[in-house]
Amino acid sequence: MCNKHIFSFLFILMALTAFSQENVVKEKDNKTEKKEKKEKENSEAETLENVEVKGTSKKKKLETSGFAVSIIQTKEASLRNLTTNELLDRSVGVRVRQNGGIGSNVEYNLNGMSGSAVGIFIDGIEASTYGQSFNLNNIPPSMIEQIEVYKGILPSHLTGDYVGGAINVVLKKGVSQNSANAAVSYGSFNTFQSDLGVTFREKKSGLSFRGSGFYTYTDNSFETWGRSTTYVNHLQQIIRPYRAKRFNNTYKNIGGRFEVGFTDTKWADQFFIGYNGSSNYTEIPHGITMAVPYVGRFNETKAHVFLLNYNKKDFLTKDLALNINAVRSERSTYLQDTVSYAYNWDGTIREVVEFGERVPLRTNGGQQGPKVITNTDRKIINTRSNLGYMIADGHRLSLNHKFEATDRKDEDLLNPSSRDLATNSVVSKHIISMNYEAETFNKKLRTNILGKYTTNRTRQTRSEIVTNDGVNSIVKTDVNTSDNNFGYGATLSYNVIPKLFIITSTENSYIMPTEGQMFGAPEINILPNQQLEPEKNVNYNLGFRWGALDFAKHRISFYANVFWRNGYNKITQQVVDVSEIEDEADADIQTTRYVNLGKTQSRGFEAEIIYIYNNRLNASLNFSKFNNLFKQELDNNGNPHSFLGQQVPNEPYFTVNANFQYRFNDVFQKKSILNAYYNTGYVGEYYIVWGQPEWSLTPSQFTHDLGVSYRFPSQKLVASVDVKNLFDAEIYDNFAIQKPGRGIYFKLNYTFSKF
């Protein structure tokens, strides 16, 4: 596999380089003939610059609309060896919790809020609709226009069952010109990635096409050497830490998205129908912690998603706008675990002593308990509609409806006789909301008032064989739940002086448990818990945004926000209680479940400063610090709770990121551009177990990344090199799982001529 990827990479490198050189030679041979064409291209470039300025103004308008929101642009990142999750992890107040390398399970933390409190969207539709094979873990930045990160209350087009904020990935929509681009990269741990994008529009009819595809393969064979990796000898003595190379950790992903429709017609601003297909192969190297390595445990996922998007300004009448986004998804998850030997991190079978001899240690049938071969099918409908009307200048009213239903079927494929005993689960949700937006005081004051009503229903049908008088029969049992609640919130933005905005928001709302939290997700080691109750949150945000301020060649921007969040029945992954275990080995768990934690309170602040010099140097510094404390005063027995006032475990609460970029012109060749990048990140220490024993302390982490990209004079070919974790630092995440050390990655991007 390694040689195959290297040969593919070298072949594409030679082909693209040759194609670029051929174009350069042609341009030299036809300088006189192409003079007018170049002048036209310069004119087009000026037009594109104007478009970028308009885009920036839209970004500024959103960031000063009263929502606690930041916008991540992906244009530069798409040319480098960066994933969407790495971009997010460098932004203010965001912590991406990843269980290892590329393709491993991910959870997002926004200043202490995580899980179902945080919405993860792709174009306003929950990412879970698309499945594990098409999400923020594997969508290349080249497919993304921008990423919106909200903390607290959400705007009308993202109204949902969330209070902690949301991450909305906005995919590229532009079809103003016919073009195509391709990228390919190869790097450490036998990591190969490629993507392709095409846009086409027939001007006369408005018929448009958007297509993109991507492929990723990696061995994820990085070394670990911290306390999380152990070795157990034949005397059952645990050696910790133990240096080892991860195995049974292959990840392979392929996906494509194709949309066809019309743009800028009399009956629609945009109308697209599309198909999104993707599949994953993921080997599972360990459980919730790294203590016990797995061999032969893996899952395969597939998703077929059909899309419909329609939006029209002045729908039926002036100032009435309609936006409909509907998705139908069919997902399947296959899980297999049938290897019956226990292994050590050196890849050998563990041994025990029996009757004076060393013999292989057998498991209960699989790596994580009994043998397992299961399949989970999900059929999902997710629709979101928005009807907005401009009542008067600066006053807008919108009505929103969201419907989501998941029909889930769990089958045991290991025992064919139990095919008729499949478990069926259905979760459905309706959310009706109304927003009133106003611009007053000469448009200096912007307000947004939200009210929403949510109904949530679940039904699970379980089947079992019952013997009565020697006769076997299948008995089905239904468990039904229903809940409804009302939530509200408001945002405010005031333009105090030019370029200075005060921003505040508040929200009081509920969060319903998700299908995966209630019924489990065995492919990521999550057990079911149907006793979960809704989580309630009361949140406040207050901040300011100042800039950009220009001083000659200098430009500087400031952003800061303080927050106060009160959670009741917080839904979170269950964490070990130190009072219930004897030593560290007992905390080496393989599975977990979501539970209601009780009352929590989070107070903190975040800030960011951005500095630009002469449009060549871009530098930013951001940090986030908060205390997410347990506030349950009494335990289940009515006694004072021993953990009152403790920081909620397994959550980093102090992060710092610094990013630098400098552009060099005419390096090696005229009209070439060389960009140099440096990024450093810091994560403060935190505990992963209740009671804060010293062995559960995840140490503070300091990482450094370097990168360089070179755009050739043709402006079509870009080559880049990135070195991640330059000093091979020991870095951790969820439940002290060690992440990759130093890695080097090469990438080529090519933009084909307009056609």
N, C-alpha and C positions, 0 to 999 in steps of 0.2 A: 504494500500500500504506500509506503514511504517513497519508493522509487517511482511509482506511478505518478504520485503527486508532483515530485520534483521534475520529472520529464514534462508533465503537462505545463507546469509553471514556466520552465525554460522555453518550451515551444511557443507559448503565448507571448512571453517576453520578446523573443526574436521576431515574431510576426508583427507585433504592435510597433516595435522599434523600427523595423524595416519599413512598415507602412508610413510611420511618421517621417522617416528620412526621405522616403520617396516623395512625400508631399512637399518637403522642404526643397528638394532638388527641382521639382516642377515649378515651385514658386520662383526660384532663382532663374530658371530658363524663360519664364514668362513675366518678368517684372514689369515691362512696359505695358503688356496687355492687361495686367491685373491692377494697374494703378487706381483706375476708377473703382474697381471692386473693393480695394482696400479702403478707399475713402468712404464707400458705402458701409463697409463693416465698422469703420470708426464711428459713423453716424449711428449705426445700430447699437454699438457699445454704449454711446452716450444715452441712447434710449433705455438700455438695460440699467444703466446707473440710476436713471430717474425712477425706474420701476423699483429698484432696491430702496431708494429713499422713501417711496410710498409704503413699501413693506415695513420699513423701520417705523414709520409713523403709526401704522396699524399696531405694531408691537408696543409702542409707547402708549397708545390709547388703551390697550388691554391692560397694561401694567399699572395704569393710573385710573382704572375704572372703579376702584374700591375693593376689588378682590386682592387677597394676598397671593400674588401670582408672579412667577418669573418665566421668561421665555428662553428656551435653549435653541440656538440656531445650529443646523447640522451641515451647512455648506462645506466648511473647511474639514470637519471631522469625517465626512464621507470620502475624502481623498486619502485618509490615513487608516491604520490598522486599529481602529477603535470600534467597540461595540456600542449599541444604544445604552446598555446598562452602565458602561464606563463613563459615558457622557453624563448620565444622571447622577452617578456617584460623586462627580466633581462639582455638582451644583449646590447652591446654598440650601441647607436644611434637609437634604435628601441623603439617606443611607440605604444602599442596595445590599440586602442580606443574601449572600449567595453561598450555597453549600459546596464550594470547590471551584472547579474550572468551568470552561465553556459548556453550556447545556445543563448544568446542575440546577436544582430547584432554587427559585428566587422569591424573596418577599421584600416589600418596599416599606421603609420607615420614614415618615415625614414628621420630624421633630417629636418623636415618641408615639405617633399614631401609626398603626400598621394593620395588617390583616384586612378584614372586611370593612374597617373604618375608612380605608383608602381605596378609591376607585381607580382602576387601571383601564384606560380606554384606547381604542384605535379608531380614530375618526368618530368619536362620540359613542361608539358601541363597546361594551365590556370586552376586554381582551380574552376573557375566559370563553367567550363564544367561539373563538377560533381554535382553542385548544393549545396544548403545549408546543405544537410544531409551528405555530405562527404567533409569536408574542414578542415582548420587548427583549427576550433572551436571544432571539435569532433574526429579527428583522434588521437588515443592514441600514445604516444611516443614509445611504444613497437613495433609499425609498422614501425618506422622511423629509418633509418640508420644515417642520419645527416641532418642538415638544413644549407643551404647556404644563407647568407645575403649579397647582393650586394648594394652598394650605388653609383649611377652614371651609367657609361657604363656597358653593360652586355656582357658576352662571347657569342660565336657563337651559342652554343646549346640553348640559351635563347633569341636569337634575336627576338625582337618584338616591339610593339608600346609603349615603355616605356622609360623614361629618368631619373626618380627619383631613380631607383634601382629596386631590386626584392628580393623576398623571395622564394627560391626553396626548397621544401621538397623532400628529396631523400628517397624513401621507401626502405625497406630491399629487397635485391636481392639475397643474398647468399643461395645457395642450395647445399653447399659442404658436408653437413651431414644431415641425417634424424633426425629430432627433433620436439618437440612440447613444447609449453609453454602456461600457463594460468595465469590470474590475476583477482582478484576481490577486490573491495574496497567499504567501506560504511562510510558516514560521515555526517556532519552537514547539516541542511536544507533537510533532507531525501534524500541525494545524494547517488545513487548506480551506480557503474561503473564496467564493466567487459570486458575482451578481451581475445582472443584465437588466437594462431598462429601455423601453421604446415608447415614444409618443407620436401620434399621427392625427391630423385634422384636415378634413376636406372643407375648404373655406366656404364654398357656395352653399352647401346643405347644412354645415355645422356638424356633420358626422365625425365623431372622434373616437380614438382608441388609445388606451393606456395599458401597457403590459410590463411586468417585471418578474424576475425569478432569482433565486439564490440557492446556493449549495454550501454546506459546511461539513467538514470532517476533522476530527481531532482524536488523538489517543489519550489526551489529558494525562500524560505519563510524567507528571512533575514529581520532584522529591519532596518528602515531608520529614521533619526531624524534631518537631516539638512534642509536648507532653501528650498530645492527642493520639499519637501513633504508639502502639504497644507491641510487645512480643511476649508470648506466653510459652515457656519451655515445657518439657515433658513432666516436670515436677509441679506444674501449674503456678510457677513463680512468674509474676508480671515484671517485665523490663520496660521501664518508662523513663525518658523518651527513647524512641527507637528510630534510627534513620532508615527510610525505605522509599522505594519508588512506587507510586500508585499504579495499580493494574485493574483489570476488569472495569475500565473507566472510559471506554470508547463512546463517542457521541457522533451521530450522523444525522443531518437534517437537510431536507430539500423542500422547496415551496415555490409557488407561482401565483400571481394575481393578474387577472385579465378583466378589463372593463371596456365596454363599448356603449356609446350613447351619443347624445347631442349636447352642444354647448351654444349659448347665446342665440337661442331661437325665440320666436314670438311666444311660444307656449311653455318654455322652460329656460331658466338660466343654466341649469345643468340637469340632465337626466341620464343616468347610467344604470345599466344592469351588468353584473359581473360574477365571476367565479374565483374563489380563493381556495387552492388546494395545497396541502402540505402533509409531510410525514416525518416522524422521528424514529431513530433507534438509539436508545439510551441504556448503557450498562450501569448498574447500581453498585458502587464500590463499597458501601457501608450503610449503616443505619443513621439515626439522628446524630450520634457521635461517631468518631472514627475508630473507636476501640476495637471493633470486630470487623475485619475485612470480609467481603463477599466474593464468591466466584460463581459465575453462571446465573446470577440474578439480573434480569433486564426487562425493559418494557418497550413496546412499539406503539406508537400513536399515529392515527390518521385523521384528517379532517377534510370534509367537503362542505364548503360554505358558499351560499348563493346570496348575492347582494343586490339591493335596489336603493338608489339615491335620487331624490327629486327635490329641487328647490327653485322657487320662483318669487321674485319681488313683484309687487303690484299684481298679486294673484286675484283674479276676478275683479278687483277694484283697486284704486290707487292706495298706496301705503299699507296694503295688506300683504304679508309675506308668509309663505308656506314652505316648510322644510320637513321632508320625510326620509327616514333612514331605517331600512328594514333588512334583517339578516335571517336566513334559515341555515342552520348548521347541523351536520351529522358527524359526530365524533366517535372514535373507538379507541380504547386503550387495552392493549394485551399485556399481561404480566406473567412471567415465568420464573420459577424458583424451584429447581428440582435436584440440585447438587447436594449430596448428603454428607459431605466431609467438612470439617471446620478448618480454616486456614489462618496462617499468620501473615504479617505484612511483608515477609520476604518471599511470599508466593508459595511456600511449602505447606503441606498438611500438618496441622497440629497433632501432637502425640500425647498419650497418657501412659502411665505404667499400670499394667494389669498382670498379676501373678508373676511379677518380676520381669516382665518384658514390655518393651515400648511398642504400642499399637496405635494405629490412626484413630483420631477422635471423630466420632460420628455425631451428626446433629439429629434433630427431630425429623429429618426428611428434607428440609430446605435450609437455606442460609439464614432465614429470618422466621424460624419456627417450622411448622409442617410444610410438606411440598405444596406448591401452589401453581396452578395454571388457570388464570381467570381472564375474562373479557368483560369490559364495561362499555356499553353503548349509550351514547347520549344524543338525543334529538332536541335541539334548542331553537326556539323562536325568540327573537329580540327585536323589538320595534320601538322607534322613538319618533314622535311627531311634534312639531312646534308651529304654532300659528301666532304670528305677531302683528300688532296693528299700531301704527303711529297715530295716536289720538290727536296730538298737536305737536308743534315743533318742540322737540326736546322731551316729549312724553310718550312712552311706549308701553303697551300692555301685551303680555304674551301668555298663552295657554299651552301647557305642555302635557303630553301623556306618554308614559313609558309602560310597555308590557314585556315581560320576560317569563318564559316557561321552559323548564328543563325536564324532559322525560328520560329517566335513567334506568338501565337494565343491567344487573350484575349477574354473570353466569360463571359457574364452576365447570371449566372444561376438563379438569382432571378426572372427574367422576361423571361419565356420560349418563349414568342412571339418574343423576340429579338435574338434568337439563330442564325438567318441568318444575324445578324448585327455584328458578331464577327469582331474584328480588327486584321488584319494580318500585321506583321512587319518582315522585313528581313534585316539583317545586314551581309555584307560579307567583307572580308579583305584578301588581298594578300600582303605578304612582301617578297621581294627578297633581300638577302644581301650577301656580300662577305667579308671574313676576310683573312688578311695576317698576319701570326704569324712568328716571327723570333727570334732566339737566336744567338747573336753575341758577340764579344770580349770575347772569351773563355767561352761562355754561361753565362756571367755576366750580359749582357744587354738583356732584353726580351721586345719585342715590339709587339703590336697588333693593326692593322689598320682596321677599319670597315667602310663600306659604305652600305646604305640600301635604298630601294625604296618601298614606301607603297601606295597602292590604297585602298580606302574605299568607299563602296556604301551602301546606305540605301534606303529602300522602305517601305512605310506604306500605306495600303489600308483600308480606313474607309468606313463603309456603313451606310446610313441613309434612313429613309422612307420619301419620298417626295409625297405630294398630288397635283395632277394636274387634274382639271376638275372633282373633286370628286373621282379620281382613285388614289389609293396608289401604289407606285412603289419603289423599292430599288435602290438607286443611289450610286455607288461606286466612291470614290475619291482617287486617288493615289498621294502621295507626295514622290518625289524622290530627293535624294541628292547624290553627288559624290565628292570625293576629292582625291588628290594624292600629295605626297611630297617626298623630298629626305633628308636623314639625314646622318651624319657621326660622327666618333669619333675615339679616339686612346688612348691606354694605354702604359705605360712604367714602367719597373722595373729594377733597377740597384743595383747589389750586390757590395756595396762600399768596405766593409771589410767582413770577414767571419761573417755570421749571422746578418749583417746589410743590409737592403734593403730600398732604396728610391723608393716610388711608386707614380705615378701620372697618371691622366687621364683627358680627356676632351670630351665633346659631344655637338653637335648642332642638335637637332631633334624635331619632332612634336609628339603630343599625340592626338589620335582621341577619341571622346566621346564613351563610351561603350553603349551597348544596354540598360542596366538598367538605365544609366544616361539620355539617350535620351527619352526612352519610359516609365520610371518610374518603381517603385517596391513597390506596395501598401502594401505588407506584412511587409515592414520595413519603411513605412511612407514616401516614396520618390515619389513625383509628377513628371510627365513628363515635359521635356523641349526640344522640337525639334529644338530650335534655337541655341543650343550649337555650338560653333565653336572650331576647333582644338586648342590645347594649344601648345605653342612653349617654349622650354627650352634650355638655353645655360649654361652648367655646367662645373666646374673645381674642381679637387681634387688633393691634394698634401699631402703625408704622409710618414711615415716610419714604419718599423717593425724590431725589434731588439731582437734577442734571438731565442731559449732559451739559456741563459748563465748559465753555471754550475760552482758552487763553493762548492766543497766537497758535503755536503748533500743538498745544496741549489740550486734551479733553478728559474730563473726569466726571464720574457719576457715583452717587451714594445711594444705598438702600439699607434700611434697618426695620426690624419688626419685633415686637414683643408679643407673647401669647400666654394665655391662661386657659387651661383645658381641664374640665372636670368630667371624669368618666364613671359610669355606674354599670355594674355587671360587665366590665371590660372583657371582650372576647380575645383570648390570647392562647398561644401554645403552652401546654402544661409544662411546668419546670419542677425539677426535683427539689424537695424540701430536705435540708441538711439534717433535720431532727429525725428523719425516717430512714436514714442510711447509716452504715457503720464506717465506710471509708470511701475513697475516691472511686474504687472499682465499681461500687454500686450505682454510681452516677453515669456509667457508660451504657446509656440506653439506646435501643434500636428503633423504638416507635414512640410516638407521642399522640396527643389528641388536643383539640381545642376545648377550653373550659372558660367559664365565667369567673373572672378573678375577684370581682368585688369593686370597691370604690378606689379610684386612683385620681391623682391630681398632677398635672404637668404645667410647670411654669418655666419660661425661658425666653431667650432672644436669639435672633440671627441677624447677620449684617453682611454686606458685600460692598466692595469698592472696586470700580473699574477705571483703568487709566489707559489712555491712548496717546501716543506721541507721533506726530507727523504722519498719521495713517500708516505707520510701519511697525511700531511697537504696541502690542496689546498685552496688558497685564491685568490680572484680577486676583483679589484675595477675599475669601468668604469664610465664615465660621458660624457654628451653631452650638449653643450650650443650653441645656435644660435639665431640670430635675423631675423625673417621672416617678412620683412617690406613691407607695401603697398607703391608702388612707382608711382602711377598714379597721374600726376601733375594737370590735369584738369578734372572736372566732365562733365556730359553730356551737361551742359549748357555753357561750355567753361570757367567756373570760377575756381579759384584755389581750389583744392580738400581739404575738411576739414580733411580728414583722412590721408593725405600725411605723411609718416614717422611713422605711427602707426603700432604696432605689429598686424599681422593678427589674429583675435580673434578665440577662441575655439581651440587653438593649444598650448599644453604645449611645452615650449622651453628650459627648463633646467631640466635634469634628472640625477640622480646618483644611482648606484647600487653597493652593496658589497655582495660577496658570500664567505662563508667559509665552508670547509668540513674537518673532521678529522676522520681517520680510527683507530679503536682499534682492536687488534688481540686477539684471545683466551679469549673472555669475556664470562663468565658463562660456556662455553664449549670449549675444544680444537678444533682448526681448524675452529672456528667460526669467523665472521667478523662483527663488529659493526661500522657503519658510522653515525656520528653526523653532522647535517647541520644547518647553520644559514644564513639567507638572510635579508638584509635590503634595502629599496628603498626610494628614495626621488624624489618628483615632485614639482617643483617650482610653485608659484601662476601664474595665467593667467586669462584674461578676456574672456567672451563668447559673448559679444555684442560690435558692433562698437560704438566708442565714449567713451568706458571704464568707464561707471558709476560704482560707488563703489559697488552697490548691485550685479553686474555681475562678481565680482571677485571670481574665484575659489581659495580657500586658498591653501597654500602649504601643502603637504601631506608627512607623514613619516610612513612607515610600517615596521613591523618585522615579520619574519616567522622562525619557528623552525621545525626540522625534525630529525628522527632517523630511520635507517634501520638495520635489524639484519639478517645476512646470517647464516643459521644453518650449522653444520659440514658436512652434506650430500652435501652441495653446490647446492642443488636443490630448497630448500624452503627459501624464503626471506619474512620477515614481516617488515612493516614500519608504522610509525605514523607521521603525519604532522599537525602542528598547524599554520594556516594561519591568518595573521593580529592579531598577538598575543595580542596586547593591545587594540583591538577593535577600531582602529582609524577611524575617519570620512574621507572616501576617495571617490573621484569623478572621473568622466570621461566625455565623450561627452555631451555637453550642461548641465553640472552640474548634471548628473545622478549619484546617490549614488550607490556605489558598496558594496559587502558583507562585514560584520564585521567579528568578530572572528569565525573561523571554525576549527573543529577537524576531521581528516580523518584517517581511518585505511585501510591498503592494504596488500594483500597476493599475492606473485608470486611463481609459481611452474614450474620448467623446468623438463620435463619428460626425462627418459633415452633415449639415442640414440637407434634407432630401425632399 
